[in-house]
Amino acid sequence: MLAILGLIAGVVLAIIWRPDMPIWLQPYLPIMIVAALDALVGAARAGLEHTFSDKVFAVSFISNVAIAALIVWIGDLIGVGSQLSTAVLVVLGIRIFTNAAVIRRKVLHA
């Protein structure tokens, strides 16, 4: 319940403040969002399997976002940023859909 209240508070604050995204961060934002979604879907799966740990979730969330952004940043430095962005999106997409399939099987018993 606390997480839902935090989410609502964050959305309300973002609507009120309308923070500006730094231009240098904009290319990395989609990758960071997908990495965060991967951690969230993984947490949902762990919750259904009764193996959820808040410490593991926090570390997974922060490290997924940081590592995904770092990979794309290094790709930008060596001139292959778009290819590495695609690779990161594919890998994280596969993980998200795999976890979603497990969640669907557990919830729908199918």
C-alpha positions as CSV (number, residue, x, y, z in Angstrom):
1,M,0.0,0.0,0.0
2,L,2.9,2.3,0.8
3,A,4.3,1.8,-2.7
4,I,1.0,2.8,-4.3
5,L,0.8,5.9,-2.2
6,G,4.3,6.8,-3.2
7,L,3.5,6.3,-6.8
8,I,0.4,8.5,-6.6
9,A,2.4,11.2,-4.7
10,G,5.1,11.1,-7.4
11,V,2.6,11.5,-10.2
12,V,0.9,14.4,-8.5
13,L,4.3,16.1,-7.8
14,A,5.3,15.6,-11.4
15,I,2.1,17.1,-12.7
16,I,2.4,20.1,-10.3
17,W,6.1,20.8,-10.9
18,R,6.4,19.8,-14.5
19,P,10.2,19.0,-14.2
20,D,12.3,19.5,-17.3
21,M,14.3,16.6,-18.6
22,P,17.9,17.5,-19.3
23,I,18.7,17.2,-23.0
24,W,21.7,15.0,-22.4
25,L,19.5,12.5,-20.6
26,Q,16.7,12.3,-23.2
27,P,18.3,9.6,-25.4
28,Y,18.7,7.3,-22.3
29,L,15.2,7.8,-20.9
30,P,13.4,5.1,-23.0
31,I,16.1,2.6,-22.1
32,M,15.9,3.5,-18.4
33,I,12.1,3.2,-18.4
34,V,12.2,-0.3,-20.0
35,A,14.9,-1.4,-17.5
36,A,12.7,-0.1,-14.6
37,L,9.7,-2.0,-16.1
38,D,11.8,-5.1,-16.2
39,A,12.5,-4.8,-12.5
40,L,8.8,-4.1,-11.7
41,V,7.5,-7.1,-13.7
42,G,10.2,-9.2,-12.1
43,A,9.0,-8.0,-8.6
44,A,5.4,-8.9,-9.5
45,R,6.5,-12.4,-10.5
46,A,8.5,-12.8,-7.3
47,G,5.5,-11.6,-5.3
48,L,3.3,-14.3,-6.9
49,E,6.0,-16.9,-6.3
50,H,6.3,-15.7,-2.7
51,T,10.1,-15.0,-3.1
52,F,9.9,-11.2,-3.2
53,S,12.6,-9.4,-1.3
54,D,12.5,-5.6,-1.0
55,K,16.3,-5.4,-0.9
56,V,16.7,-7.5,-4.0
57,F,14.0,-5.3,-5.7
58,A,15.7,-2.1,-4.8
59,V,19.1,-3.3,-5.9
60,S,17.6,-4.8,-9.1
61,F,15.7,-1.6,-9.9
62,I,18.6,0.7,-9.5
63,S,21.2,-1.5,-11.1
64,N,19.0,-2.4,-14.1
65,V,18.5,1.3,-14.8
66,A,22.1,2.2,-14.3
67,I,23.5,-0.7,-16.3
68,A,21.2,-0.2,-19.2
69,A,22.0,3.6,-19.4
70,L,25.7,2.8,-19.0
71,I,25.7,0.3,-21.9
72,V,23.9,2.8,-24.2
73,W,26.3,5.6,-23.1
74,I,29.3,3.5,-23.9
75,G,27.7,2.7,-27.2
76,D,27.4,6.4,-27.9
77,L,31.0,6.9,-27.0
78,I,32.2,4.3,-29.5
79,G,29.6,5.3,-32.2
80,V,27.2,2.3,-31.9
81,G,24.7,3.8,-29.5
82,S,21.6,3.0,-31.5
83,Q,22.6,-0.6,-32.0
84,L,23.3,-1.1,-28.3
85,S,20.0,0.6,-27.5
86,T,18.2,-1.9,-29.7
87,A,20.1,-4.8,-28.1
88,V,19.3,-3.6,-24.6
89,L,15.6,-3.2,-25.5
90,V,15.4,-6.7,-27.1
91,V,17.0,-8.3,-24.0
92,L,14.9,-6.5,-21.5
93,G,11.8,-7.0,-23.7
94,I,12.4,-10.8,-23.7
95,R,12.8,-10.7,-19.9
96,I,9.6,-8.7,-19.5
97,F,7.5,-11.0,-21.7
98,T,9.0,-14.1,-20.0
99,N,8.0,-12.8,-16.6
100,A,4.6,-11.7,-17.9
101,A,4.0,-15.2,-19.2
102,V,4.8,-16.7,-15.8
103,I,2.5,-14.1,-14.1
104,R,-0.2,-15.0,-16.6
105,R,0.1,-18.7,-15.9
106,K,0.1,-18.2,-12.1
107,V,-2.9,-15.8,-12.2
108,L,-5.0,-17.6,-14.8
109,H,-3.7,-21.1,-13.9
110,A,-3.2,-21.8,-17.6
